Amino acid sequence: MIRTGLGWDVHRLAPGRPLILGGVTIDSEIGLEGHSDADILLHAVTDALLGAAALGDIGMHFPDTDPRWKDASSSVFLSHAAKLIRERGYRIHNVDTTVILERPKLKDYRLPIRESLARALQLDLDCVSVKFKTAERVGPVGEGRSAEAQAVVTIEKAVNQHE
């Protein structure tokens, strides 16, 4: 059985915050606001994994009203979702992501982010795609007020032939 999950996240940009994407700290004067480290890319992948297995969303598992998750690394969220996927007999096949951000330019971070995601999800590098887009100066992202990330994952559950 093959299933697909879709994830999306958005956070405001703010000075004095770190910019962390896919578990990689980006050299930037602005970062993302949030209860946790606000890693929109890991949040989107986490939601995509949870959605693919019909396990809800990141807010159900890690509510922003819970002080335990204040400034938490989003890698905790991703690890939790991947563990749930594997416990239910699924294998992650592919992760395709897009980060939408006007600045800073991210092209030099593509490989480190892909490597970080591949490591975290125990995938071969060629199973992880990371794309970067701008919003062409349209809307809150285009105006430099926020950033977004999207993710699509494909998982597969082995079918027991004795069922």
C-alpha positions as CSV (number, residue, x, y, z in Angstrom):
1,M,0.0,0.0,0.0
2,I,1.5,3.3,-1.1
3,R,0.4,6.6,0.6
4,T,1.2,10.2,0.1
5,G,1.3,13.0,2.6
6,L,1.3,16.8,2.1
7,G,2.8,19.3,4.6
8,W,2.9,23.0,4.8
9,D,4.1,25.6,7.3
10,V,4.6,29.3,7.6
11,H,6.2,31.5,10.2
12,R,6.9,35.3,10.5
13,L,10.4,36.5,10.0
14,A,12.0,38.5,12.8
15,P,15.4,40.0,13.6
16,G,17.4,38.4,16.4
17,R,16.1,34.9,15.7
18,P,18.1,32.1,14.2
19,L,17.1,30.9,10.7
20,I,17.0,27.1,10.8
21,L,15.9,25.2,7.7
22,G,15.9,21.4,7.6
23,G,18.0,21.3,10.7
24,V,20.7,23.6,9.2
25,T,21.4,27.0,10.6
26,I,21.5,29.6,7.8
27,D,23.8,32.6,8.0
28,S,21.2,35.4,8.2
29,E,20.3,38.6,10.2
30,I,16.7,37.5,10.3
31,G,15.1,34.3,11.5
32,L,11.8,32.7,12.1
33,E,9.5,33.4,15.0
34,G,7.8,30.5,16.7
35,H,7.2,28.5,19.9
36,S,9.9,26.0,18.9
37,D,13.0,26.7,16.8
38,A,10.4,27.5,14.0
39,D,12.1,25.3,11.4
40,I,9.4,25.5,8.8
41,L,10.9,22.8,6.6
42,L,11.0,20.2,9.3
43,H,7.5,21.2,10.4
44,A,6.2,20.7,6.8
45,V,8.0,17.3,6.5
46,T,6.7,16.2,9.9
47,D,3.1,17.1,8.9
48,A,3.5,15.3,5.6
49,L,4.6,12.1,7.3
50,L,1.8,12.3,9.9
51,G,-0.7,13.0,7.1
52,A,0.4,10.1,5.0
53,A,-0.4,7.7,7.8
54,A,-3.5,9.6,8.9
55,L,-2.0,10.4,12.3
56,G,-3.1,14.0,12.5
57,D,-0.8,17.0,12.4
58,I,2.1,18.5,14.3
59,G,-0.1,20.6,16.5
60,M,-1.9,17.5,17.8
61,H,1.4,15.9,18.8
62,F,3.3,19.0,19.9
63,P,0.9,21.8,20.8
64,D,2.4,25.3,21.0
65,T,0.5,25.8,24.3
66,D,2.8,23.2,26.0
67,P,5.9,24.8,27.6
68,R,7.9,21.5,27.0
69,W,8.2,22.5,23.3
70,K,9.3,26.1,23.9
71,D,12.5,26.6,21.8
72,A,12.6,22.9,21.1
73,S,14.5,21.6,18.1
74,S,12.1,20.6,15.4
75,S,14.2,17.5,14.8
76,V,12.4,16.1,17.9
77,F,9.1,16.5,16.0
78,L,10.5,14.9,12.8
79,S,12.0,12.0,14.7
80,H,8.7,11.4,16.5
81,A,6.7,11.3,13.2
82,A,9.3,9.0,11.5
83,K,9.2,6.7,14.5
84,L,5.4,6.5,14.3
85,I,5.5,5.8,10.6
86,R,8.0,2.9,11.1
87,E,6.1,1.5,14.1
88,R,3.0,1.1,11.9
89,G,5.0,-0.9,9.3
90,Y,5.6,1.9,6.8
91,R,8.8,2.7,5.0
92,I,9.5,6.3,3.8
93,H,10.3,6.3,0.0
94,N,10.7,9.9,-1.0
95,V,10.6,13.4,0.3
96,D,10.1,16.4,-2.0
97,T,10.2,19.9,-0.4
98,T,10.0,23.5,-1.3
99,V,11.1,26.5,0.8
100,I,9.6,29.9,-0.3
101,L,11.6,32.8,1.0
102,E,12.7,36.1,-0.5
103,R,16.0,36.4,1.3
104,P,18.6,35.2,2.1
105,K,19.4,33.3,-1.0
106,L,19.6,29.6,-0.1
107,K,21.3,27.9,-3.1
108,D,24.5,27.2,-1.2
109,Y,22.6,25.4,1.5
110,R,20.8,22.9,-0.7
111,L,23.2,20.0,-0.2
112,P,23.6,20.4,3.6
113,I,19.8,20.6,4.0
114,R,19.3,17.5,1.8
115,E,22.0,15.6,3.8
116,S,20.4,16.7,7.1
117,L,17.0,15.5,6.0
118,A,18.4,12.2,4.5
119,R,20.2,11.5,7.8
120,A,17.2,12.3,10.0
121,L,14.9,10.1,7.9
122,Q,17.4,7.3,7.2
123,L,17.1,7.8,3.4
124,D,19.5,7.8,0.6
125,L,20.3,11.3,-0.6
126,D,18.7,10.7,-4.0
127,C,15.4,10.2,-2.2
128,V,15.4,13.8,-0.8
129,S,14.6,16.9,-2.9
130,V,14.9,20.4,-1.6
131,K,13.9,23.3,-3.8
132,F,14.0,27.1,-3.2
133,K,11.6,29.7,-4.6
134,T,10.8,33.3,-4.0
135,A,7.3,34.7,-4.0
136,E,8.2,37.3,-6.6
137,R,7.6,40.1,-4.0
138,V,3.9,39.2,-3.7
139,G,2.1,38.7,-0.4
140,P,3.7,38.4,3.1
141,V,6.5,36.1,1.9
142,G,7.3,38.3,-1.1
143,E,7.3,41.4,1.1
144,G,9.9,39.7,3.4
145,R,7.5,39.3,6.4
146,S,7.3,35.5,6.4
147,A,8.6,32.3,4.9
148,E,6.8,29.1,3.9
149,A,7.7,25.5,3.3
150,Q,5.9,22.7,1.5
151,A,6.6,18.9,1.6
152,V,5.2,15.8,-0.1
153,V,6.2,12.4,1.2
154,T,5.6,8.9,-0.2
155,I,5.4,6.0,2.2
156,E,4.7,2.3,1.6
157,K,3.3,-0.4,3.9
158,A,4.2,-3.9,3.2
159,V,1.1,-6.0,2.7
160,N,1.1,-9.2,4.6
161,Q,0.2,-12.0,2.1
162,H,-1.3,-14.1,4.9
163,E,-4.0,-11.6,5.8
